Amino acid sequence: MHAGQMPDKTLIYVELLDEGVDVWRPVPAIPEGADVYRLPDKKPADETWAFPPGSRVRCEARLIDGGEQLVACTEV
């Protein structure tokens, strides 16, 4: 199994809003093909995600935490 992957899920990063600095939350998302993933249905109550829980997002590889990671970029 590849690092960052879980059975039927892939670890992607979602931007947290209202943090004052760039903050990315790693979340287990369900791959739906063609770089599209479904976010978990729930999030921590004290966080504001760039995309609503349960939404479908398109991801692209970006440099995060010193390595290339999948980052949620747009809602689809």
MARDO-890780 format. One record per residue: y, z, x of N, C-alpha, C in turn; residue number from 1. Coordinates in nm, 3 decimals, always signed. Layout:
REM MARDO-890780
NODE  n_north     n_up   n_east  ca_north    ca_up  ca_east  c_north     c_up   c_east  resi
NODE        Y        Z        X         Y        Z        X        Y        Z        X   NUM
...
This chain:
REM MARDO-890780
NODE  n_north     n_up   n_east  ca_north    ca_up  ca_east  c_north     c_up   c_east  resi
NODE   -0.118   +0.000   +0.086    +0.000   +0.000   +0.000   +0.123   +0.000   +0.089     1
NODE   +0.222   -0.069   +0.049    +0.346   -0.086   +0.123   +0.433   +0.040   +0.110     2
NODE   +0.508   +0.075   +0.216    +0.598   +0.191   +0.209   +0.698   +0.168   +0.096     3
NODE   +0.727   +0.271   +0.020    +0.821   +0.259   -0.091   +0.758   +0.211   -0.219     4
NODE   +0.626   +0.186   -0.218    +0.559   +0.141   -0.340   +0.464   +0.249   -0.391     5
NODE   +0.450   +0.255   -0.521    +0.356   +0.343   -0.587   +0.272   +0.255   -0.678     6
NODE   +0.160   +0.304   -0.726    +0.081   +0.220   -0.817   +0.167   +0.171   -0.934     7
NODE   +0.177   +0.041   -0.949    +0.251   -0.023   -1.058   +0.401   +0.006   -1.056     8
NODE   +0.453   +0.068   -0.950    +0.596   +0.096   -0.941   +0.644   +0.066   -0.800     9
NODE   +0.773   +0.037   -0.788    +0.835   +0.009   -0.660   +0.960   +0.095   -0.649    10
NODE   +0.983   +0.151   -0.533    +1.102   +0.232   -0.512   +1.222   +0.140   -0.491    11
NODE   +1.322   +0.152   -0.581    +1.446   +0.077   -0.567   +1.561   +0.178   -0.564    12
NODE   +1.679   +0.131   -0.526    +1.796   +0.219   -0.517   +1.899   +0.180   -0.621    13
NODE   +1.954   +0.281   -0.690    +2.056   +0.262   -0.793   +2.181   +0.336   -0.748    14
NODE   +2.295   +0.270   -0.757    +2.421   +0.333   -0.717   +2.458   +0.444   -0.815    15
NODE   +2.504   +0.556   -0.760    +2.556   +0.665   -0.842   +2.707   +0.648   -0.849    16
NODE   +2.762   +0.661   -0.969    +2.905   +0.646   -0.990   +2.971   +0.784   -0.988    17
NODE   +3.102   +0.786   -0.970    +3.182   +0.909   -0.974   +3.145   +1.009   -0.866    18
NODE   +3.102   +0.961   -0.749    +3.063   +1.051   -0.640   +3.170   +1.063   -0.532    19
NODE   +3.270   +0.974   -0.530    +3.373   +0.978   -0.429   +3.337   +0.903   -0.301    20
NODE   +3.209   +0.886   -0.275    +3.158   +0.807   -0.162   +3.040   +0.727   -0.214    21
NODE   +2.994   +0.629   -0.137    +2.877   +0.551   -0.178   +2.752   +0.638   -0.173    22
NODE   +2.686   +0.652   -0.287    +2.563   +0.730   -0.297   +2.461   +0.645   -0.372    23
NODE   +2.338   +0.642   -0.320    +2.231   +0.562   -0.381   +2.114   +0.654   -0.414    24
NODE   +2.063   +0.644   -0.536    +1.950   +0.724   -0.581   +1.824   +0.638   -0.574    25
NODE   +1.722   +0.681   -0.497    +1.594   +0.609   -0.502   +1.522   +0.644   -0.632    26
NODE   +1.474   +0.542   -0.703    +1.402   +0.564   -0.828   +1.278   +0.475   -0.832    27
NODE   +1.169   +0.524   -0.893    +1.050   +0.441   -0.911   +1.071   +0.347   -1.029    28
NODE   +1.067   +0.217   -1.005    +1.092   +0.118   -1.110   +0.969   +0.030   -1.128    29
NODE   +0.956   -0.025   -1.247    +0.842   -0.111   -1.280   +0.881   -0.256   -1.252    30
NODE   +0.808   -0.324   -1.162    +0.839   -0.465   -1.135   +0.803   -0.552   -1.255    31
NODE   +0.894   -0.645   -1.288    +0.871   -0.738   -1.399   +0.874   -0.883   -1.353    32
NODE   +0.877   -0.905   -1.222    +0.874   -1.040   -1.167   +1.012   -1.094   -1.135    33
NODE   +1.017   -1.189   -1.041    +1.140   -1.259   -1.002   +1.254   -1.162   -0.968    34
NODE   +1.226   -1.060   -0.888    +1.326   -0.961   -0.845   +1.384   -0.878   -0.958    35
NODE   +1.315   -0.871   -1.072    +1.359   -0.792   -1.186   +1.271   -0.669   -1.198    36
NODE   +1.336   -0.553   -1.221    +1.266   -0.425   -1.232   +1.321   -0.349   -1.351    37
NODE   +1.235   -0.265   -1.411    +1.279   -0.178   -1.521   +1.297   -0.038   -1.466    38
NODE   +1.419   +0.017   -1.490    +1.449   +0.152   -1.445   +1.374   +0.255   -1.529    39
NODE   +1.356   +0.375   -1.475    +1.294   +0.482   -1.555   +1.378   +0.511   -1.680    40
NODE   +1.312   +0.565   -1.782    +1.380   +0.594   -1.909   +1.471   +0.716   -1.901    41
NODE   +1.452   +0.800   -1.800    +1.532   +0.922   -1.789   +1.595   +0.930   -1.651    42
NODE   +1.710   +1.000   -1.644    +1.779   +1.025   -1.518   +1.823   +1.171   -1.517    43
NODE   +1.854   +1.225   -1.399    +1.908   +1.361   -1.395   +2.036   +1.371   -1.478    44
NODE   +2.050   +1.478   -1.553    +2.163   +1.493   -1.645   +2.298   +1.494   -1.574    45
NODE   +2.302   +1.535   -1.449    +2.429   +1.545   -1.377   +2.465   +1.420   -1.299    46
NODE   +2.392   +1.309   -1.321    +2.419   +1.185   -1.249   +2.465   +1.075   -1.345    47
NODE   +2.553   +0.988   -1.294    +2.595   +0.869   -1.368   +2.547   +0.749   -1.288    48
NODE   +2.447   +0.680   -1.341    +2.392   +0.562   -1.274   +2.478   +0.440   -1.306    49
NODE   +2.477   +0.343   -1.214    +2.549   +0.217   -1.236   +2.490   +0.137   -1.352    50
NODE   +2.363   +0.164   -1.385    +2.295   +0.096   -1.496   +2.225   +0.200   -1.582    51
NODE   +2.219   +0.179   -1.713    +2.157   +0.278   -1.802   +2.007   +0.294   -1.774    52
NODE   +1.955   +0.416   -1.792    +1.811   +0.436   -1.780   +1.737   +0.342   -1.875    53
NODE   +1.624   +0.291   -1.830    +1.542   +0.201   -1.911   +1.586   +0.056   -1.907    54
NODE   +1.698   +0.027   -1.841    +1.747   -0.111   -1.839   +1.670   -0.194   -1.737    55
NODE   +1.679   -0.325   -1.753    +1.619   -0.421   -1.660   +1.728   -0.463   -1.562    56
NODE   +1.697   -0.457   -1.433    +1.795   -0.491   -1.331   +1.737   -0.592   -1.232    57
NODE   +1.825   -0.677   -1.180    +1.786   -0.767   -1.072   +1.822   -0.699   -0.942    58
NODE   +1.729   -0.703   -0.846    +1.748   -0.636   -0.718   +1.758   -0.736   -0.604    59
NODE   +1.826   -0.693   -0.498    +1.829   -0.770   -0.375   +1.817   -0.673   -0.259    60
NODE   +1.772   -0.724   -0.145    +1.756   -0.641   -0.026   +1.892   -0.617   +0.038    61
NODE   +1.920   -0.490   +0.069    +2.043   -0.451   +0.137   +2.011   -0.342   +0.238    62
NODE   +2.101   -0.325   +0.333    +2.084   -0.222   +0.434   +2.131   -0.089   +0.376    63
NODE   +2.037   +0.003   +0.357    +2.065   +0.136   +0.303   +1.991   +0.236   +0.390    64
NODE   +2.056   +0.345   +0.427    +1.991   +0.451   +0.506   +1.924   +0.397   +0.631    65
NODE   +1.987   +0.300   +0.697    +1.936   +0.248   +0.822   +1.819   +0.151   +0.810    66
NODE   +1.783   +0.111   +0.688    +1.675   +0.016   +0.668   +1.702   -0.074   +0.550    67
NODE   +1.627   -0.183   +0.542    +1.643   -0.275   +0.431   +1.570   -0.221   +0.309    68
NODE   +1.642   -0.207   +0.199    +1.589   -0.150   +0.074   +1.623   -0.242   -0.042    69
NODE   +1.546   -0.233   -0.150    +1.578   -0.305   -0.273   +1.684   -0.226   -0.348    70
NODE   +1.794   -0.295   -0.384    +1.907   -0.231   -0.451   +1.931   -0.300   -0.585    71
NODE   +1.949   -0.222   -0.692    +1.981   -0.277   -0.823   +2.123   -0.334   -0.818    72
NODE   +2.137   -0.463   -0.852    +2.266   -0.532   -0.839   +2.327   -0.570   -0.974    73
NODE   +2.245   -0.621   -1.066    +2.297   -0.666   -1.195   +2.195   -0.631   -1.305    74
NODE   +2.247   -0.608   -1.423    +2.161   -0.585   -1.538   +2.124   -0.720   -1.596    75
NODE   +1.997   -0.735   -1.638    +1.952   -0.862   -1.697   +1.899   -0.840   -1.837    76
